[in-house]
Amino acid sequence: MHPFKIPFSRPYLSGNEYRYIEAAVQSGRISGGGPFGKRCEMLLSKLIGSSDVLLTSSCTSALEIAAFLLDALPGDEVILPSFTYVSTANAFVIRGMKPVFIDIHPDTLNLDERLLESLITSKTRAIVPVHYAGVACQMDEIGQISSKYKLTLIEDAAHALGGTFSGRPLGTFGAIGVYSFHETKNLSCGEGGAMVINEARLLERAEILREKGTNRTQFIQGLMHQYTWMDYGSSYALSDLQAAYLLAQLESFEEIQRKRAQIWNDYYQELRFLEQAGHLTLPKSIPQAFSSYHLFYVLLPNKEERDSLMHWLQSHGILAVFHYIPLHNSPMGSRYHDSIRDLPVTRSVSERILRLPFYTGLSRRDQSEVIERLYEYFQ
Ligand SMILES: Cc1ncc(COP(=O)(O)O)c(C=O)c1O
């Protein structure tokens, strides 16, 4: 049995997952680039409004392909938030690049675009904004700065499928946008990801990189009789077994998003009193952003209060957690970061953030219990 009555996250089944997996198994065609994968790519293209979408084995894989496409020289720099998942940095670090960590806004927890220009050097090649929780970064300013300095924009939209900025889907502003279908994401297939290529010249090479450095994708499309080694690459394709599962989820995207929006809004409305009373701070957005409703967090006044509330909830069977340990202070990140340059907002937020149970199938009863326990704690 699960040690927590109300888990932090739980995969959602939309109905057709088993049927589609069975069909994939029976077809005898379960490697990458198969028919279910094609259908997923078509649906994603429709959703994002962009024709060049590639499924990958994870968002990490998609980031690694994006980093390959930069053709960076050792020591070239990439600007990214320290308040993000390891892969946002590691994908570039394994290509010999140096991550330059930028601080975040205290309200949206997205990178603070006002600091960008001060971090750009002659070695800067790319900016990687992360749309935290599915709320857009300030894409107008970030886009202007990246054009001004001729930098490549790679959007980490791991949280953000379905989110928009000024009505335009997140992931479509940069040269490349990447998404995650990891177990905890809005849509999932265990481990999985996708990338949208918004610069057509990058597409063919991205397909080769994804297929172990071969032109297998063109072979599958019937464009050649055999395939061969063309370039660098790795095993970044999503198996058709997982694509079958993902297709069921994608077909239910609207329903999933509707449920998540409801749960998010219920938390927001019902916790407002605690914010007004000064106990905690609720998530903030910007007027141009429409959220993908990926996660729900609250900010406590300090680390002691955060830890104490987290343990209180856990002692009542409710798993609330925090993330991210700032990358710039991690054993690996500190090798790259000048310790004198403090990132005060990142440091403070990572000590004060608490993520509440949030998943598509969270029942009204369980959500009410989380909310009641929060009120009980502060009374
Ligand atoms: C912002 C961000 N980027 C990238 C990733 C990596 O995604 P994946 O687990 O699909 O490789 C994550 C994972 O949660 C993430 O939160």
The ligand as a Gaussian input file, in Angstrom:
#p B3LYP/6-31G(d) Opt

LIG

0 1
 C       12.055000      22.002000     -16.315000
 C       12.388000      20.580000     -16.666000
 N       13.143000      20.347000     -17.748000
 C       13.460000      19.084000     -18.121000
 C       13.009000      17.989000     -17.411000
 C       13.384000      16.612000     -17.849000
 O       12.275000      15.897000     -18.309000
 P       12.330000      14.332000     -18.553000
 O       12.133000      13.661000     -17.245000
 O       11.191000      14.059000     -19.510000
 O       13.648000      14.008000     -19.180000
 C       12.206000      18.196000     -16.289000
 C       11.704000      17.052000     -15.515000
 O       10.858000      17.118000     -14.680000
 C       11.881000      19.519000     -15.902000
 O       11.140000      19.775000     -14.805000

